[in-house]
Amino acid sequence: MARELEDFRPYLEDILSYTGGRRVMTAKEAMAYTGKSRHWLNNRGLNNQIGAVQLARLMATLNREGAR
């Protein structure tokens, strides 16, 4: 079974506190949280309804690669 990335949990907790515990956010909310454009989100497979787990996994992966 695959292990979760080191920074996954802190990102997930931060995203959940940002959304007030909701596990799904809109692209507009994700853009505000990440500070990135809709184009950046779309290029990474994130469209209108974005899951907190999905975004946390992406952020942890990018942080590990140093391309945040």
N, C-alpha and C positions, 0 to 999 in steps of 0.2 A: 504494500500500500504506500502510495506517495506521501511524503511528509509535506506539511505546509511550510511556506517560506518564513524566514525569521521575522520579517516585518509585517506579516499578514494580519495578525491579531491587533496590533496597535492601529493599523490603518482601518480595519473593520470597526473597531470600537469608536474611532474618531468619526468615521462616516455615519455610523448609527447615531452618535450624539448630534451630529450636524443635521441629520434628517428627523430627529426626534423619535428615533426607534423604527422608522419605516425602512423596510428592506428593499424598496424599489424607489428610484428617483427619476425625474425627467432629465432630458439632455440639458436643459437650461440650468437645473440644480447642479448637475455634474460639472458643467462649464464653470459655474460660480465656485464650486468646491475646489476644482483642480487648477483653475486659472487658465485653462486651455480652451481652444476654439472648438466649434462643432466639427470642423474638418479633422482636427486631431483625434477627437473621439470616434468619428466615423471610420477613420483609417485603422483604428484598433478594434473595429467590430462592435462598437458601442453605439446604438442608435437611439430611439426615442425612450424606451423603458430600460433603465440600467439598474441592474441588481447591485446591492451593496457588496456582496461577496465577489461578484465579477470585477467591480471597480477596485476593491481592496487587493485582489489577486494581481491585477494589472499594475497597480501602484507599487506593490512589493516586488514584482518582477523587474520593473523599470528601475527601482531603487537598487536592487541587487546588481543590475547591469551598469549602473551609474549614469543612466540616460534619462533621469527624471526631469 
